[in-house]
Amino acid sequence: MPPPARRRLLLVHAHPDDETLSTGGTIAHYAAAPDTSVTLVTCTLGEQGEVIPAELAELAPERGDQLGGYRAGELAAACAALGVRDHRYLGGIGRWRDSGMALAGHGVRAAMPERLHPRALARPDAFDEQVDQLVAVLEEVRPQVVVTYGPDGGYGHPDHVRAHGITAAAVRRVPARMFCTVVGRSTLDAGLSKLAGRDGLPFRVPEPDELPSVPDETIRVRVDVTGQRAARVAAMRAHATQVAVWSDDEVTAFAVSNFVAQPLLDVEEYVPADGAGAAAGDLFQETVDA
């Protein structure tokens, strides 16, 4: 076996497509970097997702319930586009099921559904088993940096919240520097301003504060992913059941099944879980090489 890479990054995401939409540029950036490995852990197959293309509607959970298997293929194609060579499903493929979500008031906020599948990721009684499964991956990979969502999952989805919870618990047992993927308010506003009044945009421009963002001053790491735009777009297009993509000569936008426009940003931003650290452009800047 070759020696492990000097820098090792591990990302924990809830569903297929999350890795691309929130951290795709970062993944592609580090996957292409010398002596750097990227491990992606996906917690579910995204079985409860809403299907965008009409010709694939029979995959939906309330119909054929075959979406999870289809999305596994989409994720494999997205990983290839981003350069991921080490992908794992938490507990093995199909062990945990997408919990689904309920809408929670204004905008795109999500909440726990009233009923959970017996294998739902967000089941309260599954937490310890999931932590043990993630700890086993951390002990094997020994990453210096681990990335997942913030405590609220970014927008409240119960599976994103669970991914944060098990990651935080696992990192306490196998120490690593943990970062949460976010979007800064100024970054989002600048991206949305480029979409305003765009001819041909097929998505609805969001209302003020409809998309989640965080105060700029909380952000410590901003990764420039300008050079990864083509890989990110290819990965988004791979997730065709969940993501619609639109481009003109200057900007690219995407939307999920709510068809609310989101700009493809040229920076991906992170908050350290411990809140500490100086501003940086590299997730590894303050880590100690193992």
C-alpha positions in Angstrom: 0.0 0.0 0.0 1.3 3.5 -0.8 1.8 5.8 2.2 -1.1 8.0 3.2 -1.2 11.5 1.7 0.3 14.2 3.9 -2.9 16.2 3.9 -6.2 14.3 4.4 -9.7 15.9 4.1 -12.9 14.1 5.0 -16.4 15.4 4.3 -19.7 14.2 5.8 -22.8 14.8 3.8 -26.4 13.8 4.3 -27.6 13.0 0.8 -26.3 12.7 -2.7 -26.0 16.2 -4.3 -25.1 17.9 -0.9 -21.4 17.3 -1.6 -21.7 19.2 -4.9 -24.0 22.0 -3.9 -22.2 23.1 -0.8 -18.6 21.8 -1.1 -18.1 20.8 -4.7 -15.5 23.4 -5.5 -13.6 22.5 -2.3 -13.6 18.8 -3.1 -12.4 19.4 -6.6 -9.7 21.8 -5.4 -8.2 19.5 -2.9 -8.7 16.3 -4.9 -6.4 17.9 -7.6 -3.9 19.1 -5.1 -0.6 17.2 -4.7 -0.1 14.9 -1.7 -3.8 15.5 -0.6 -6.5 12.9 -0.2 -10.3 13.5 -0.1 -12.7 11.1 1.5 -16.4 11.6 1.1 -18.9 10.0 3.5 -22.6 10.1 2.4 -25.1 9.2 5.0 -28.2 8.2 2.9 -29.2 7.5 -0.6 -31.6 10.5 -0.7 -34.6 8.3 -1.1 -37.1 11.0 -0.1 -36.0 13.6 -2.7 -38.4 15.3 -5.0 -37.8 14.4 -8.7 -37.5 17.3 -11.1 -37.6 15.6 -14.6 -41.1 14.4 -15.5 -39.7 11.4 -17.3 -38.2 10.1 -14.0 -41.2 10.7 -11.9 -41.9 7.0 -11.3 -38.7 6.9 -9.2 -40.3 9.0 -6.5 -40.8 7.5 -3.0 -44.6 7.8 -3.2 -44.5 5.9 -6.6 -41.9 3.3 -7.5 -39.6 4.2 -4.5 -36.5 3.5 -6.6 -35.0 7.0 -6.3 -32.2 5.9 -3.9 -30.7 3.4 -6.2 -30.8 5.9 -9.1 -29.2 8.6 -7.0 -26.4 6.3 -6.1 -25.5 6.3 -9.8 -25.8 10.1 -10.0 -23.5 10.4 -7.0 -20.9 8.1 -8.6 -20.9 10.4 -11.7 -20.6 13.5 -9.6 -17.7 12.0 -7.7 -16.0 11.3 -11.0 -16.5 14.9 -12.1 -15.1 16.3 -8.9 -12.2 13.8 -8.7 -13.3 11.9 -5.6 -11.6 8.5 -5.4 -12.6 7.5 -1.9 -16.3 7.5 -1.3 -18.1 5.7 1.5 -21.7 5.3 2.6 -22.2 5.5 6.4 -22.6 2.0 7.6 -22.6 0.7 4.0 -24.9 1.5 1.1 -28.6 1.6 2.0 -28.0 1.3 5.8 -29.6 4.6 6.6 -32.6 6.1 4.8 -33.3 9.7 4.0 -35.6 11.0 6.8 -37.4 13.4 4.6 -38.5 16.8 5.9 -41.4 19.0 6.6 -41.6 22.7 5.6 -41.1 25.1 8.4 -42.5 28.5 7.7 -40.7 31.2 5.7 -38.4 30.3 2.8 -36.5 27.1 2.6 -36.4 26.2 6.2 -37.0 22.5 7.0 -38.1 20.5 10.0 -38.5 16.9 11.2 -41.4 15.1 9.6 -44.1 13.6 11.8 -43.3 10.0 11.0 -39.8 8.4 10.4 -38.9 5.3 8.5 -37.4 2.5 10.7 -34.1 3.1 9.0 -34.3 6.9 8.9 -31.0 8.7 9.6 -32.6 11.1 12.1 -34.1 8.5 14.4 -33.1 9.3 17.9 -32.2 5.8 18.8 -29.7 5.5 15.9 -27.3 8.2 17.0 -24.8 6.1 18.9 -24.5 3.4 16.1 -24.0 6.1 13.5 -21.2 7.7 15.6 -19.5 4.4 15.9 -19.7 3.9 12.1 -18.2 7.3 11.4 -15.5 6.8 14.1 -14.4 3.7 12.3 -13.9 5.7 9.1 -12.0 8.4 10.9 -9.7 5.9 12.6 -8.9 4.5 9.2 -8.4 7.7 7.3 -7.0 9.9 10.1 -8.0 13.2 8.5 -6.6 16.4 9.8 -9.7 18.3 8.5 -13.3 17.3 8.7 -16.1 19.2 7.0 -19.9 19.0 7.5 -22.8 21.4 8.2 -23.4 23.7 11.1 -25.5 22.7 14.1 -28.7 23.7 12.3 -27.8 21.8 9.2 -27.7 25.0 7.2 -31.5 25.1 6.7 -32.9 22.8 9.3 -33.1 19.5 7.4 -33.1 16.8 10.1 -30.5 14.7 8.2 -28.2 17.6 8.0 -28.6 18.3 11.7 -27.9 14.6 12.4 -24.8 14.7 10.1 -23.4 17.6 12.2 -24.2 15.9 15.5 -22.6 12.6 14.7 -19.6 14.3 13.1 -19.0 16.5 16.2 -19.3 13.4 18.4 -16.9 11.4 16.2 -14.3 14.1 16.1 -14.3 14.2 19.9 -13.2 10.6 19.8 -10.8 10.9 16.8 -9.5 14.5 16.9 -9.5 16.6 13.8 -10.1 20.2 12.9 -13.8 20.5 12.1 -15.3 23.1 9.8 -18.9 23.8 8.9 -19.9 24.8 5.4 -21.8 28.1 5.2 -22.5 31.0 2.8 -21.6 34.5 4.0 -24.3 37.1 3.7 -22.2 39.5 1.5 -21.1 36.6 -0.8 -24.7 35.5 -1.3 -25.9 39.0 -1.9 -23.2 39.7 -4.5 -24.1 36.4 -6.3 -27.8 37.2 -6.3 -27.2 40.7 -7.6 -25.7 39.2 -10.7 -28.9 37.2 -11.3 -31.3 40.1 -10.9 -33.1 41.0 -14.1 -31.2 38.3 -16.0 -32.9 37.5 -19.4 -34.0 33.9 -19.7 -33.5 32.9 -16.0 -36.0 30.0 -15.6 -36.0 30.1 -11.8 -37.6 32.5 -9.3 -35.3 35.0 -7.7 -35.4 34.5 -3.9 -37.0 36.9 -1.5 -34.7 38.8 0.9 -33.3 36.3 3.5 -35.1 33.4 1.9 -31.8 31.5 1.3 -29.7 30.7 4.4 -26.6 32.7 5.1 -24.4 33.7 8.0 -22.8 37.0 9.2 -19.6 37.7 7.3 -17.6 38.1 10.5 -18.1 34.5 11.6 -16.3 33.1 8.5 -12.7 32.1 8.9 -11.9 30.2 5.7 -12.7 31.2 2.2 -11.6 28.7 -0.5 -11.3 30.2 -4.0 -12.9 27.7 -6.3 -13.0 29.8 -9.5 -10.9 27.2 -11.3 -13.3 24.4 -10.4 -16.3 25.9 -12.1 -16.5 23.4 -14.9 -16.1 20.4 -12.6 -18.8 21.8 -10.3 -21.3 22.3 -13.2 -20.6 18.8 -14.5 -21.3 17.4 -11.0 -24.5 19.4 -10.7 -25.7 18.1 -14.0 -24.9 14.6 -12.9 -27.5 15.1 -10.1 -30.3 15.6 -12.7 -33.1 14.3 -10.5 -32.4 16.9 -7.9 -30.7 19.9 -9.6 -31.6 22.1 -12.5 -28.8 24.2 -14.0 -28.9 27.4 -16.1 -26.1 29.4 -17.6 -25.7 32.4 -20.0 -22.4 33.9 -21.1 -21.6 35.4 -17.7 -23.3 33.6 -14.8 -24.5 30.2 -13.8 -27.5 29.5 -11.5 -29.0 26.4 -10.2 -32.2 25.3 -8.3 -33.6 22.3 -6.6 -37.2 21.2 -6.8 -38.5 24.5 -5.4 -37.0 26.3 -8.4 -35.6 29.1 -6.3 -32.5 30.5 -8.0 -29.2 30.1 -6.3 -26.0 31.6 -7.8 -23.0 29.4 -8.4 -20.4 31.2 -6.3 -16.7 31.3 -6.9 -15.8 31.0 -3.2 -16.8 28.4 -0.7 -16.8 29.5 3.0 -16.3 27.8 6.3 -16.8 28.4 10.0 -14.5 26.5 12.4 -16.6 24.4 14.8 -14.7 25.8 17.7 -15.0 29.4 16.4 -11.3 29.9 16.6 -8.6 30.7 14.1 -7.5 33.5 11.8 -8.8 34.3 8.3 -7.4 31.9 5.8 -7.8 30.6 2.2 -6.9 27.0 3.0 -8.7 24.5 5.3 -5.3 23.0 6.2 -3.6 26.3 7.1 -3.7 25.8 10.9 -3.5 22.0 11.0 -0.5 20.0 12.1 0.8 17.5 9.6 0.4 13.9 10.8 
